[in-house]
Amino acid sequence: MTRFDPPFVNAERASLLAWLDYQRETLAMKCEGLGAEALCRRSVPPSTMSLVGLVRHMAEVERNWFQRVMSGHGDDVAGPIFYDRETNPDGDFDDVAPATVEDDIATWRREIAAADVVIAGLDLDDRRSSALGNEFDLRWVLTHMIEEYARHNGHADLLREAIDGVTGD
């Protein structure tokens, strides 16, 4: 796996995309080299957080912001993958299983690829509205995604250290 540090000086769009890629690859690094059982290991009860749960959650977040909101497709094209809003709202974290880890990671990677297609077709100032009627520009969404990954990468750091003692940025 190769993770590149974002450049110190860069244009705004290139900088945002470099930081998003960096954070995506950081989550991948936290999962690297672990077997399916370890990736499903829960943190501290009553939390159901696990590394693969974080991967599944971020697949949902990528899908929400890029396939639903920024593409304008909404739930018609891009409904939830790992949860149901009414009957299983935490399924992305709760329903992890060693047998599906490879598929879960592949789904996350597919959502990233689909998000990148949407991003490539938009300018930073392009705006879309969510189902709740809030308006967002691509700049805000990219900044939010960097923050979302960074926060969960902190969780991933602690989970990984508890599994095998591996630490790092």
DSSP file (Angstrom, degrees, kcal/mol; ACC not computed):
  #  RESIDUE AA STRUCTURE BP1 BP2  ACC     N-H-->O    O-->H-N    N-H-->O    O-->H-N    TCO  KAPPA ALPHA  PHI   PSI    X-CA   Y-CA   Z-CA
    1    1 A M              0   0    0      0, 0.0     2,-0.5     0, 0.0    24,-0.0   0.000 360.0 360.0 360.0 139.0    0.0    0.0    0.0
    2    2 A T        -     0   0    0      2,-0.0     2,-0.5     0, 0.0    23,-0.0  -0.970 360.0-179.2-120.9 124.5    1.3    3.5   -0.9
    3    3 A R        -     0   0    0     -2,-0.5     2,-0.4    22,-0.0    19,-0.1  -0.989  12.9-155.4-121.8 127.6    0.1    6.5    1.0
    4    4 A F        -     0   0    0     -2,-0.5    21,-0.1    14,-0.1    -2,-0.0  -0.853  18.5-121.2-105.4 135.5    1.5    9.9   -0.1
    5    5 A D        -     0   0    0     -2,-0.4     3,-0.1     1,-0.1    14,-0.1  -0.526  39.1-107.2 -66.7 136.1    1.7   12.9    2.2
    6    6 A P        -     0   0    0      0, 0.0    -1,-0.1     0, 0.0     9,-0.1  -0.363  42.8 -95.7 -62.7 146.1   -0.2   15.8    0.7
    7    7 A P        -     0   0    0      0, 0.0     3,-0.1     0, 0.0    11,-0.0  -0.258  22.1-131.6 -61.5 150.0    1.9   18.6   -0.7
    8    8 A F  S    S+     0   0    0      1,-0.2     2,-0.4    -3,-0.1     7,-0.0   0.791  97.5  35.7 -72.3 -29.1    2.7   21.6    1.5
    9    9 A V  S    S+     0   0    0      6,-0.0     2,-0.3     2,-0.0    -1,-0.2  -0.995  80.1 134.5-128.6 127.7    1.7   24.0   -1.2
   10   10 A N        -     0   0    0     -2,-0.4     2,-0.1    -3,-0.1     0, 0.0  -0.986  55.9 -85.2-163.5 160.7   -1.1   23.2   -3.7
   11   11 A A     >  -     0   0    0     -2,-0.3     4,-2.7     1,-0.1     5,-0.2  -0.372  51.3-105.4 -68.2 157.7   -4.1   24.6   -5.4
   12   12 A E  H  > S+     0   0    0      1,-0.2     4,-2.6     2,-0.2     5,-0.2   0.920 116.7  42.4 -56.1 -53.3   -7.3   24.4   -3.3
   13   13 A R  H  > S+     0   0    0      1,-0.2     4,-2.6     2,-0.2     5,-0.2   0.935 116.3  48.3 -61.9 -47.2   -9.0   21.5   -5.2
   14   14 A A  H  > S+     0   0    0      1,-0.2     4,-2.3     2,-0.2    -1,-0.2   0.881 112.1  50.7 -61.1 -37.8   -5.8   19.5   -5.5
   15   15 A S  H  X S+     0   0    0     -4,-2.7     4,-2.5     2,-0.2    -2,-0.2   0.935 110.4  48.0 -65.9 -46.8   -5.1   20.0   -1.8
   16   16 A L  H  X S+     0   0    0     -4,-2.6     4,-2.2    -5,-0.2    -2,-0.2   0.918 114.4  46.5 -60.5 -43.4   -8.6   18.9   -0.8
   17   17 A L  H  X S+     0   0    0     -4,-2.6     4,-2.6     2,-0.2    -1,-0.2   0.880 110.9  52.2 -68.2 -37.3   -8.4   15.8   -3.0
   18   18 A A  H  X S+     0   0    0     -4,-2.3     4,-2.3    -5,-0.2    -2,-0.2   0.916 111.5  46.7 -64.7 -42.1   -4.9   15.0   -1.7
   19   19 A W  H  X S+     0   0    0     -4,-2.5     4,-2.3     2,-0.2    -2,-0.2   0.879 111.5  51.3 -67.9 -37.2   -6.1   15.2    1.9
   20   20 A L  H  X S+     0   0    0     -4,-2.2     4,-2.5    -5,-0.2    -2,-0.2   0.942 111.9  46.5 -63.9 -46.1   -9.1   13.1    1.2
   21   21 A D  H  X S+     0   0    0     -4,-2.6     4,-2.6     1,-0.2     5,-0.2   0.903 110.9  53.5 -61.1 -40.5   -7.0   10.4   -0.5
   22   22 A Y  H  X S+     0   0    0     -4,-2.3     4,-1.8     1,-0.2    -1,-0.2   0.924 110.9  45.4 -59.9 -46.0   -4.5   10.5    2.4
   23   23 A Q  H  X S+     0   0    0     -4,-2.3     4,-1.8     2,-0.2    -1,-0.2   0.886 111.7  52.2 -68.1 -38.5   -7.3    9.9    4.9
   24   24 A R  H  X S+     0   0    0     -4,-2.5     4,-1.8     1,-0.2    -2,-0.2   0.941 112.1  45.8 -60.2 -47.0   -8.9    7.1    2.9
   25   25 A E  H  X S+     0   0    0     -4,-2.6     4,-2.4     1,-0.2    -1,-0.2   0.797 105.4  61.1 -69.8 -27.6   -5.5    5.4    2.6
   26   26 A T  H  X S+     0   0    0     -4,-1.8     4,-1.9     2,-0.2    -1,-0.2   0.931 105.2  47.8 -62.8 -44.2   -4.9    5.9    6.4
   27   27 A L  H  X S+     0   0    0     -4,-1.8     4,-1.0     1,-0.2    -2,-0.2   0.920 111.1  51.2 -61.9 -42.3   -8.0    3.8    7.1
   28   28 A A  H >X S+     0   0    0     -4,-1.8     4,-1.2     1,-0.2     3,-0.6   0.906 108.2  52.4 -60.1 -41.2   -6.8    1.2    4.7
   29   29 A M  H 3< S+     0   0    0     -4,-2.4     3,-0.3     1,-0.2    -1,-0.2   0.869 103.3  57.4 -62.7 -37.1   -3.4    1.1    6.4
   30   30 A K  H 3< S+     0   0    0     -4,-1.9    -1,-0.2     1,-0.2    -2,-0.2   0.780 113.0  41.1 -65.2 -25.3   -5.1    0.6    9.8
   31   31 A C  H X< S+     0   0    0     -4,-1.0     3,-1.5    -3,-0.6    -1,-0.2   0.628  89.5 117.9 -94.2 -16.8   -6.7   -2.6    8.4
   32   32 A E  T 3< S+     0   0    0     -4,-1.2     3,-0.1    -3,-0.3    -3,-0.0  -0.225  78.1  11.0 -60.6 134.9   -3.7   -3.8    6.5
   33   33 A G  T 3  S+     0   0    0      1,-0.3     2,-0.3     0, 0.0    -1,-0.2   0.460  96.6 118.9  82.9   2.0   -2.2   -7.2    7.5
   34   34 A L    <   -     0   0    0     -3,-1.5    -1,-0.3     1,-0.1     2,-0.1  -0.771  59.6-124.8-101.4 146.7   -5.1   -8.3    9.8
   35   35 A G     >  -     0   0    0     -2,-0.3     4,-2.2    -3,-0.1     5,-0.2  -0.291  34.3 -96.9 -79.0 172.0   -7.2  -11.3    9.3
   36   36 A A  H  > S+     0   0    0      1,-0.2     4,-1.2     2,-0.2    16,-0.1   0.866 122.0  53.7 -60.0 -40.7  -11.0  -11.2    9.1
   37   37 A E  H  > S+     0   0    0      1,-0.2     4,-0.5     2,-0.2     3,-0.4   0.927 110.6  46.4 -61.7 -44.6  -11.5  -12.1   12.8
   38   38 A A  H >4 S+     0   0    0      1,-0.2     3,-1.0     2,-0.2    13,-0.3   0.889 108.6  55.3 -66.1 -39.1   -9.2   -9.3   13.9
   39   39 A L  H 3< S+     0   0    0     -4,-2.2    13,-2.7     1,-0.2    14,-0.4   0.765 110.3  47.3 -64.7 -24.2  -11.0   -6.8   11.6
   40   40 A C  H 3< S+     0   0    0     -4,-1.2    -1,-0.2    -3,-0.4    -2,-0.2   0.505  82.4 124.0 -93.1  -6.4  -14.3   -7.7   13.2
   41   41 A R    <<  -     0   0    0     -3,-1.0    10,-0.5    -4,-0.5    11,-0.1  -0.334  59.5-129.2 -61.4 132.2  -13.0   -7.4   16.8
   42   42 A R        -     0   0    0      1,-0.1     8,-0.2     8,-0.1     6,-0.1  -0.373  10.8-132.4 -80.3 158.3  -15.1   -5.0   18.8
   43   43 A S        -     0   0    0      6,-1.7    -1,-0.1     1,-0.2     7,-0.0   0.530  65.1 -27.5 -80.4-127.5  -13.7   -2.2   20.9
   44   44 A V  S >  S-     0   0    0      1,-0.0     3,-2.0     2,-0.0    -1,-0.2  -0.796  88.7 -78.8 -95.6 125.5  -14.9   -1.6   24.4
   45   45 A P  T 3  S+     0   0    0      0, 0.0     3,-0.1     0, 0.0    -1,-0.0  -0.320 114.1  31.6 -58.2 143.9  -18.4   -2.8   25.3
   46   46 A P  T 3  S+     0   0    0      0, 0.0    -3,-0.0     0, 0.0    -2,-0.0  -0.974 103.8  91.3 -90.1   8.1  -21.1   -1.6   24.8
   47   47 A S    <   -     0   0    0     -3,-2.0    -4,-0.1     1,-0.1    -5,-0.0  -0.321  55.5-161.0 -62.9 142.7  -19.6   -0.1   21.6
   48   48 A T        +     0   0    0     -6,-0.1    -1,-0.1    -3,-0.1     2,-0.1   0.191  45.2 136.1-104.5  14.1  -19.9   -2.3   18.5
   49   49 A M        +     0   0    0     -5,-0.2    -6,-1.7     4,-0.1     2,-0.3  -0.389  21.8 159.5 -67.7 136.1  -17.2   -0.4   16.7
   50   50 A S     >  -     0   0    0     -8,-0.2     4,-2.1    -2,-0.1     5,-0.2  -0.918  52.9-102.0-144.1 168.4  -14.6   -2.5   14.8
   51   51 A L  H  > S+     0   0    0    -10,-0.5     4,-2.0   -13,-0.3   -11,-0.2   0.938 124.4  44.7 -62.1 -45.6  -12.2   -1.8   12.0
   52   52 A V  H  > S+     0   0    0    -13,-2.7     4,-2.7     1,-0.2    -1,-0.2   0.830 109.2  57.8 -70.1 -28.1  -14.4   -3.4    9.4
   53   53 A G  H  > S+     0   0    0    -14,-0.4     4,-2.6     2,-0.2    -1,-0.2   0.895 106.2  49.4 -62.6 -39.7  -17.4   -1.6   10.9
   54   54 A L  H  X S+     0   0    0     -4,-2.1     4,-2.6     2,-0.2    -2,-0.2   0.896 110.3  50.4 -64.8 -40.1  -15.5    1.7   10.3
   55   55 A V  H  X S+     0   0    0     -4,-2.0     4,-1.9     2,-0.2    -2,-0.2   0.939 112.6  46.3 -62.1 -46.8  -14.8    0.6    6.7
   56   56 A R  H  X S+     0   0    0     -4,-2.7     4,-1.9    36,-0.2    -2,-0.2   0.906 112.3  51.3 -62.3 -42.0  -18.5   -0.2    6.2
   57   57 A H  H  X S+     0   0    0     -4,-2.6     4,-2.3    35,-0.2    -2,-0.2   0.920 109.6  49.1 -61.6 -44.2  -19.5    3.1    7.8
   58   58 A M  H  X S+     0   0    0     -4,-2.6     4,-2.7     1,-0.2    -1,-0.2   0.815 105.8  57.3 -69.7 -28.2  -17.2    5.0    5.5
   59   59 A A  H  X S+     0   0    0     -4,-1.9     4,-2.4     2,-0.2    -1,-0.2   0.923 109.5  46.5 -61.2 -43.2  -18.6    3.2    2.5
   60   60 A E  H  X S+     0   0    0     -4,-1.9     4,-2.9     2,-0.2    -2,-0.2   0.894 112.1  49.7 -65.5 -40.2  -22.0    4.5    3.6
   61   61 A V  H  X S+     0   0    0     -4,-2.3     4,-2.5     2,-0.2     5,-0.3   0.927 111.5  48.2 -66.4 -44.9  -20.7    8.0    4.1
   62   62 A E  H  X>S+     0   0    0     -4,-2.7     4,-2.4     1,-0.2     5,-0.6   0.945 114.4  47.8 -56.9 -48.2  -19.0    8.1    0.7
   63   63 A R  I  X>S+     0   0    0     -4,-2.4     5,-1.8    -5,-0.2     4,-1.2   0.913 111.8  50.0 -60.5 -45.4  -22.3    6.8   -0.8
   64   64 A N  I  X>S+     0   0    0     -4,-2.9     5,-2.4     3,-0.2     4,-0.5   0.968 116.8  37.3 -60.0 -55.2  -24.4    9.3    1.0
   65   65 A W  I  <>S+     0   0    0     -4,-2.5     5,-2.7     3,-0.2    -1,-0.2   0.867 130.4  26.3 -71.2 -35.8  -22.4   12.4    0.1
   66   66 A F  I  <>S+     0   0    0     -4,-2.4     5,-0.9    -5,-0.3    -3,-0.2   0.887 128.2  34.7 -99.3 -42.9  -21.4   11.6   -3.4
   67   67 A Q  I  <<S+     0   0    0     -4,-1.2     6,-0.8    -5,-0.6     7,-0.3   0.863 131.5  28.0 -80.9 -35.2  -24.0    9.2   -4.8
   68   68 A R  I  <<S+     0   0    0     -5,-1.8     6,-1.8    -4,-0.5     4,-0.4   0.945 132.9  22.0 -87.6 -58.6  -27.1   10.7   -3.1
   69   69 A V  I   <S+     0   0    0     -5,-2.4     3,-0.4    -6,-0.2    60,-0.2   0.990 127.1  35.5 -80.7 -63.3  -26.3   14.3   -2.4
   70   70 A M  I   <S+     0   0    0     -5,-2.7    -4,-0.2     1,-0.3    -3,-0.2   0.765 121.4  46.0 -72.9 -24.7  -23.7   15.6   -4.9
   71   71 A S  S   <S-     0   0    0     -5,-0.9    -1,-0.3    -6,-0.1    -2,-0.2   0.707 104.0-131.3 -83.7 -19.7  -24.8   13.4   -7.8
   72   72 A G  S    S+     0   0    0     -4,-0.4    -3,-0.2    -3,-0.4    -4,-0.1   0.555  73.7 118.5  82.1   8.3  -28.4   14.4   -7.2
   73   73 A H    >   -     0   0    0     -6,-0.8     3,-0.7     1,-0.1     4,-0.5   0.794  48.4-173.7 -78.5 -28.6  -29.6   10.8   -7.4
   74   74 A G  G >>  -     0   0    0     -6,-1.8     4,-1.8    -7,-0.3     3,-0.9  -0.172  57.3 -38.2  62.5-163.3  -30.9   10.5   -3.8
   75   75 A D  G 34 S+     0   0    0      1,-0.2     4,-0.4     2,-0.2    -1,-0.2   0.643 124.6  81.3 -70.6 -14.8  -32.1    7.2   -2.4
   76   76 A D  G <4 S+     0   0    0     -3,-0.7    -1,-0.2     1,-0.2    -2,-0.2   0.880 114.2  13.8 -58.8 -37.1  -33.7    6.3   -5.8
   77   77 A V  T <4 S+     0   0    0     -3,-0.9     2,-0.3    -4,-0.5    -2,-0.2   0.706 135.9  39.0-107.4 -29.3  -30.3    5.2   -7.1
   78   78 A A     <  +     0   0    0     -4,-1.8    -2,-0.2   -11,-0.1    -1,-0.1  -0.552  67.7 162.7-131.9  68.0  -28.1    5.0   -4.0
   79   79 A G        -     0   0    0     -4,-0.4     5,-0.0    -2,-0.3    -3,-0.0  -0.210  53.7 -63.2 -73.7 174.8  -29.9    3.6   -0.9
   80   80 A P        -     0   0    0      0, 0.0    -1,-0.2     0, 0.0   -20,-0.0  -0.187  40.0-162.7 -59.4 151.8  -28.1    2.2    2.1
   81   81 A I  S    S+     0   0    0    -25,-0.1    -2,-0.0    -3,-0.1   -25,-0.0   0.840  83.1  21.4 -99.1 -50.9  -25.8   -0.8    1.7
   82   82 A F  S    S+     0   0    0    -26,-0.2     2,-0.3     7,-0.1    13,-0.2   0.384 121.0  37.1-108.1   1.1  -25.2   -2.1    5.2
   83   83 A Y        -     0   0    0      8,-0.2     2,-0.4     9,-0.1     3,-0.1  -0.917  62.3-132.6-146.0 169.7  -28.1   -0.7    7.2
   84   84 A D  B  >  -A   88   0A   0      4,-1.5     4,-1.9    -2,-0.3     7,-0.2  -0.999  19.7-139.4-126.8 126.9  -31.8    0.1    7.1
   85   85 A R  T  4 S+     0   0    0     -2,-0.4    -1,-0.1     1,-0.2     5,-0.0   0.836  99.3  31.3 -55.1 -36.3  -32.9    3.5    8.4
   86   86 A E  T  4 S+     0   0    0      2,-0.1    -1,-0.2     1,-0.1    -2,-0.0   0.880 132.1  23.6 -93.6 -42.0  -36.0    2.1   10.2
   87   87 A T  T  4 S+     0   0    0      1,-0.2    -2,-0.2     2,-0.0    -1,-0.1   0.678 136.2  16.9-102.8 -18.9  -35.2   -1.4   11.3
   88   88 A N  B ><  +A   84   0A   0     -4,-1.9     3,-1.8     1,-0.1    -4,-1.5  -0.366  62.1 162.9-152.7  62.6  -31.4   -1.5   11.5
   89   89 A P  T 3  S+     0   0    0      0, 0.0     3,-0.2     0, 0.0    -4,-0.1   0.699  81.9  43.1 -65.0 -19.7  -29.9    2.0   11.7
   90   90 A D  T >> S+     0   0    0      1,-0.1     4,-3.3    -6,-0.1     3,-1.2   0.075  74.4 120.4-110.7  23.0  -26.5    0.8   13.0
   91   91 A G  H <>  +     0   0    0     -3,-1.8     4,-1.9     1,-0.3    -8,-0.2   0.789  66.0  66.1 -58.3 -29.6  -26.1   -2.2   10.7
   92   92 A D  H 34 S+     0   0    0     -3,-0.2    -1,-0.3    -4,-0.2   -35,-0.2   0.868 118.2  24.6 -62.0 -34.1  -22.9   -0.8    9.3
   93   93 A F  H X4 S+     0   0    0     -3,-1.2     3,-0.6   -37,-0.1    -2,-0.2   0.823 126.5  47.3 -93.0 -39.1  -21.3   -1.3   12.7
   94   94 A D  H 3< S+     0   0    0     -4,-3.3     2,-0.2     1,-0.2    -3,-0.2   0.834 104.0  55.9 -77.0 -34.6  -23.5   -4.0   14.2
   95   95 A D  T 3< S+     0   0    0     -4,-1.9    -1,-0.2    -5,-0.2     2,-0.2  -0.128  70.2 139.0-100.4  38.5  -23.7   -6.6   11.5
   96   96 A V    <   +     0   0    0     -3,-0.6     3,-0.1    -2,-0.2    -3,-0.0  -0.541  23.4 175.9 -81.4 148.4  -20.0   -7.4   10.8
   97   97 A A    >>  -     0   0    0     -2,-0.2     3,-1.8     1,-0.1     4,-0.5  -0.983  39.3-125.3-151.6 139.7  -18.9  -10.9   10.1
   98   98 A P  G >4 S+     0   0    0      0, 0.0     3,-1.0     0, 0.0     4,-0.4   0.840 108.6  63.5 -53.5 -34.2  -15.6  -12.5    9.2
   99   99 A A  G 34 S+     0   0    0      1,-0.2     4,-0.2     2,-0.1     3,-0.1   0.726 108.9  39.3 -65.5 -20.9  -17.2  -14.2    6.2
  100  100 A T  G <> S+     0   0    0     -3,-1.8     4,-2.8     1,-0.1    -1,-0.2   0.377  82.6 103.3-110.3   4.4  -18.0  -10.8    4.6
  101  101 A V  H <X S+     0   0    0     -3,-1.0     4,-2.5    -4,-0.5     5,-0.2   0.911  82.6  48.3 -56.6 -47.9  -14.9   -8.8    5.4
  102  102 A E  H  > S+     0   0    0     -4,-0.4     4,-2.2     1,-0.2    -1,-0.2   0.919 114.6  46.0 -60.8 -43.5  -13.4   -9.1    1.9
  103  103 A D  H  > S+     0   0    0      2,-0.2     4,-2.5    -4,-0.2    -1,-0.2   0.886 110.7  54.0 -65.1 -38.7  -16.7   -8.1    0.3
  104  104 A D  H  X S+     0   0    0     -4,-2.8     4,-2.1     2,-0.2    -2,-0.2   0.921 110.7  45.1 -62.3 -44.1  -17.1   -5.2    2.7
  105  105 A I  H  X S+     0   0    0     -4,-2.5     4,-2.3     2,-0.2    -1,-0.2   0.900 112.7  51.3 -66.9 -40.3  -13.7   -3.8    1.9
  106  106 A A  H  X S+     0   0    0     -4,-2.2     4,-2.3    -5,-0.2    -2,-0.2   0.886 108.6  52.2 -63.4 -38.4  -14.3   -4.2   -1.8
  107  107 A T  H  X S+     0   0    0     -4,-2.5     4,-2.4     2,-0.2    -2,-0.2   0.924 108.6  50.4 -62.9 -44.3  -17.6   -2.4   -1.4
  108  108 A W  H  X S+     0   0    0     -4,-2.1     4,-2.1     1,-0.2    -2,-0.2   0.928 110.6  49.1 -58.5 -46.0  -15.8    0.5    0.3
  109  109 A R  H  X S+     0   0    0     -4,-2.3     4,-2.3     1,-0.2    -1,-0.2   0.885 110.4  51.3 -62.9 -38.6  -13.3    0.7   -2.5
  110  110 A R  H  X S+     0   0    0     -4,-2.3     4,-2.6     2,-0.2    -1,-0.2   0.896 108.7  51.1 -64.6 -40.0  -16.2    0.7   -5.1
  111  111 A E  H  X S+     0   0    0     -4,-2.4     4,-2.4     2,-0.2    -2,-0.2   0.879 109.3  50.9 -65.7 -36.9  -17.9    3.5   -3.3
  112  112 A I  H  X S+     0   0    0     -4,-2.1     4,-2.6     2,-0.2    -2,-0.2   0.939 111.1  48.1 -62.8 -46.6  -14.6    5.5   -3.3
  113  113 A A  H  X S+     0   0    0     -4,-2.3     4,-1.4     1,-0.2    -2,-0.2   0.910 113.0  47.7 -61.3 -42.6  -14.3    4.9   -7.0
  114  114 A A  H  X S+     0   0    0     -4,-2.6     4,-1.8     1,-0.2    -1,-0.2   0.894 111.4  51.3 -65.4 -39.5  -17.9    6.0   -7.6
  115  115 A A  H  X S+     0   0    0     -4,-2.4     4,-2.9     1,-0.2    -2,-0.2   0.911 106.0  54.9 -62.4 -42.5  -17.4    9.1   -5.5
  116  116 A D  H  X S+     0   0    0     -4,-2.6     4,-2.2     1,-0.2    -1,-0.2   0.838 105.1  53.5 -62.7 -32.7  -14.3   10.0   -7.4
  117  117 A V  H  X S+     0   0    0     -4,-1.4     4,-1.0     2,-0.2    -1,-0.2   0.926 111.1  45.6 -65.6 -44.8  -16.3    9.9  -10.7
  118  118 A V  H >< S+     0   0    0     -4,-1.8     3,-0.8     1,-0.2     4,-0.2   0.941 112.6  50.8 -62.7 -47.0  -18.8   12.3   -9.2
  119  119 A I  H >< S+     0   0    0     -4,-2.9     3,-1.8     1,-0.3    -1,-0.2   0.899 104.7  57.5 -57.6 -42.7  -16.1   14.6   -7.8
  120  120 A A  H 3< S+     0   0    0     -4,-2.2    -1,-0.3     1,-0.3    -2,-0.2   0.779 105.1  52.2 -61.6 -26.9  -14.4   14.7  -11.2
  121  121 A G  T << S+     0   0    0     -4,-1.0     2,-0.3    -3,-0.8    -1,-0.3   0.379 103.0  72.3 -90.9   4.8  -17.5   16.1  -12.8
  122  122 A L    <   -     0   0    0     -3,-1.8     2,-0.3    -4,-0.2   -52,-0.0  -0.881  68.3-136.0-123.4 151.5  -18.0   18.9  -10.3
  123  123 A D    >   -     0   0    0     -2,-0.3     3,-1.6     1,-0.1    15,-0.5  -0.668  36.1-108.8 -92.4 158.3  -16.4   22.3   -9.6
  124  124 A L  T 3  S+     0   0    0      1,-0.3    15,-2.0    -2,-0.3    16,-0.3   0.808 120.0  51.0 -58.1 -30.3  -15.8   23.2   -5.9
  125  125 A D  T 3  S+     0   0    0     13,-0.2    -1,-0.3    12,-0.2     2,-0.1   0.536  80.6 118.7 -86.5  -6.8  -18.6   25.8   -6.1
  126  126 A D    <   -     0   0    0     -3,-1.6    12,-1.7    11,-0.1     2,-0.3  -0.392  52.5-152.4 -63.7 135.2  -21.2   23.4   -7.5
  127  127 A R  E     +B  137   0B   0     10,-0.2     2,-0.3    -2,-0.1    10,-0.2  -0.850  19.2 175.7-116.9 146.7  -24.1   23.1   -5.1
  128  128 A R  E     -B  136   0B   0      8,-2.5     8,-3.0    -2,-0.3     2,-0.4  -0.955  23.9-126.2-140.0 159.3  -26.6   20.3   -4.4
  129  129 A S  E     -B  135   0B   0     -2,-0.3     6,-0.2     6,-0.2     2,-0.1  -0.861  18.4-134.0-109.4 143.4  -29.4   19.9   -1.9
  130  130 A S    >   -     0   0    0      4,-2.6     3,-1.9    -2,-0.4   -65,-0.0  -0.312  37.0 -95.8 -82.1 173.0  -29.9   17.1    0.5
  131  131 A A  T 3  S+     0   0    0      1,-0.3    -1,-0.1     2,-0.1    -2,-0.0   0.759 127.9  57.2 -60.7 -24.8  -33.1   15.3    1.1
  132  132 A L  T 3  S-     0   0    0      2,-0.1    -1,-0.3     1,-0.0    -3,-0.0   0.484 121.3-109.0 -85.5  -3.1  -33.6   17.6    4.1
  133  133 A G  S <  S+     0   0    0     -3,-1.9     2,-0.2     1,-0.3    -2,-0.1   0.469  70.8 141.0  91.4   1.6  -33.3   20.6    1.9
  134  134 A N        -     0   0    0      1,-0.0    -4,-2.6    -5,-0.0     2,-0.4  -0.578  46.0-134.6 -77.2 140.7  -29.8   21.8    3.0
  135  135 A E  E     +B  129   0B   0     -2,-0.2     2,-0.4    -6,-0.2    -6,-0.2  -0.817  25.5 179.7-100.7 136.4  -27.6   23.1    0.3
  136  136 A F  E     -B  128   0B   0     -8,-3.0    -8,-2.5    -2,-0.4     2,-0.3  -0.976  17.8-145.4-132.1 142.9  -23.9   22.1    0.1
  137  137 A D  E  >  -B  127   0B   0     -2,-0.4     4,-2.0   -10,-0.2     3,-0.4  -0.728  33.4-109.6-100.6 163.6  -21.1   22.9   -2.3
  138  138 A L  H  > S+     0   0    0    -12,-1.7     4,-2.8   -15,-0.5     5,-0.2   0.861 117.4  60.5 -59.4 -36.1  -18.5   20.4   -3.2
  139  139 A R  H  > S+     0   0    0    -15,-2.0     4,-2.3     1,-0.2    -1,-0.2   0.928 106.4  46.0 -56.9 -46.9  -15.9   22.3   -1.2
  140  140 A W  H  > S+     0   0    0     -3,-0.4     4,-2.7   -16,-0.3    -1,-0.2   0.915 112.7  50.3 -62.9 -43.9  -17.9   21.8    2.0
  141  141 A V  H  X S+     0   0    0     -4,-2.0     4,-2.7     2,-0.2    -2,-0.2   0.919 110.8  48.2 -64.2 -43.6  -18.5   18.1    1.3
  142  142 A L  H  X S+     0   0    0     -4,-2.8     4,-2.2     2,-0.2    -1,-0.2   0.920 112.8  48.6 -62.4 -42.8  -14.8   17.4    0.6
  143  143 A T  H  X S+     0   0    0     -4,-2.3     4,-2.1    -5,-0.2    -2,-0.2   0.919 112.3  48.9 -62.5 -42.8  -13.8   19.3    3.8
  144  144 A H  H  X S+     0   0    0     -4,-2.7     4,-3.0     1,-0.2    -2,-0.2   0.906 109.1  52.5 -63.2 -41.8  -16.4   17.3    5.8
  145  145 A M  H  X S+     0   0    0     -4,-2.7     4,-2.7     2,-0.2     5,-0.2   0.895 108.1  50.9 -63.3 -39.5  -15.2   14.0    4.3
  146  146 A I  H  X S+     0   0    0     -4,-2.2     4,-2.5     2,-0.2    -1,-0.2   0.931 113.5  45.8 -61.5 -44.7  -11.6   14.8    5.4
  147  147 A E  H  X S+     0   0    0     -4,-2.1     4,-2.5     2,-0.2    -2,-0.2   0.910 112.0  51.2 -63.6 -43.6  -12.9   15.5    8.9
  148  148 A E  H  X S+     0   0    0     -4,-3.0     4,-2.2     1,-0.2    -2,-0.2   0.932 113.6  43.8 -61.7 -47.7  -15.1   12.4    9.0
  149  149 A Y  H  X S+     0   0    0     -4,-2.7     4,-2.7     2,-0.2     5,-0.2   0.929 112.6  52.6 -63.0 -44.5  -12.2   10.1    7.9
  150  150 A A  H  X S+     0   0    0     -4,-2.5     4,-1.4    -5,-0.2    -2,-0.2   0.915 110.3  48.1 -60.0 -43.3   -9.8   11.9   10.3
  151  151 A R  H  X S+     0   0    0     -4,-2.5     4,-1.3     1,-0.2     3,-0.4   0.943 115.9  42.9 -62.0 -48.1  -12.1   11.4   13.3
  152  152 A H  H  X S+     0   0    0     -4,-2.2     4,-2.7     1,-0.2    -1,-0.2   0.787 106.5  61.6 -72.8 -25.8  -12.7    7.7   12.5
  153  153 A N  H  X S+     0   0    0     -4,-2.7     4,-2.1     2,-0.2    -1,-0.2   0.830 100.4  55.6 -67.1 -29.7   -9.0    7.1   11.8
  154  154 A G  H  X S+     0   0    0     -4,-1.4     4,-1.7    -3,-0.4    -2,-0.2   0.912 108.9  46.6 -63.7 -42.2   -8.4    8.1   15.4
  155  155 A H  H  X S+     0   0    0     -4,-1.3     4,-2.6     1,-0.2    -2,-0.2   0.931 111.1  52.2 -61.8 -44.5  -10.9    5.4   16.4
  156  156 A A  H  X S+     0   0    0     -4,-2.7     4,-2.9     1,-0.2     5,-0.2   0.867 104.5  57.1 -61.3 -36.7   -9.1    3.0   14.0
  157  157 A D  H  X S+     0   0    0     -4,-2.1     4,-2.2     2,-0.2    -1,-0.2   0.933 110.1  43.3 -57.9 -48.1   -5.8    3.9   15.6
  158  158 A L  H  X S+     0   0    0     -4,-1.7     4,-2.1     2,-0.2    -2,-0.2   0.901 113.9  50.8 -67.2 -41.2   -7.0    2.8   19.0
  159  159 A L  H  X S+     0   0    0     -4,-2.6     4,-1.6     2,-0.2    -2,-0.2   0.940 111.6  47.5 -61.3 -47.1   -8.7   -0.3   17.6
  160  160 A R  H  X>S+     0   0    0     -4,-2.9     4,-2.4     1,-0.2     6,-0.6   0.910 110.4  51.7 -63.1 -42.4   -5.5   -1.4   15.8
  161  161 A E  H  X5S+     0   0    0     -4,-2.2     4,-1.6    -5,-0.2    -1,-0.2   0.891 109.5  50.5 -62.1 -38.1   -3.4   -0.8   18.9
  162  162 A A  H  <5S+     0   0    0     -4,-2.1    -1,-0.2     2,-0.2    -2,-0.2   0.805 111.8  49.6 -68.5 -28.7   -5.7   -2.9   21.0
  163  163 A I  H  <5S-     0   0    0     -4,-1.6    -2,-0.2    -3,-0.2    -1,-0.2   0.958 139.6 -13.6 -75.8 -52.5   -5.6   -5.8   18.4
  164  164 A D  H  <5S-     0   0    0     -4,-2.4    -3,-0.2     2,-0.2    -2,-0.2   0.314  89.1-103.7-140.3   9.6   -1.8   -6.1   17.9
  165  165 A G     << +     0   0    0     -4,-1.6     2,-0.3    -5,-0.6    -4,-0.2   0.435  67.9 147.9  83.2  -2.5    0.0   -3.1   19.4
  166  166 A V        +     0   0    0     -6,-0.6     2,-0.3  -136,-0.1    -1,-0.3  -0.517  19.3 172.2 -72.0 129.8    0.6   -1.5   16.0
  167  167 A T        +     0   0    0     -2,-0.3     2,-0.3    -3,-0.1    -9,-0.0  -0.810  13.0 114.1-127.6 171.1    0.6    2.3   16.2
  168  168 A G              0   0    0     -2,-0.3  -138,-0.0     1,-0.1    -2,-0.0  -0.815 360.0 360.0 148.4 173.9    1.4    5.0   13.8
  169  169 A D              0   0    0     -2,-0.3    -1,-0.1   -12,-0.0   -12,-0.1   0.474 360.0 360.0 -86.1 360.0    0.0    7.9   11.8
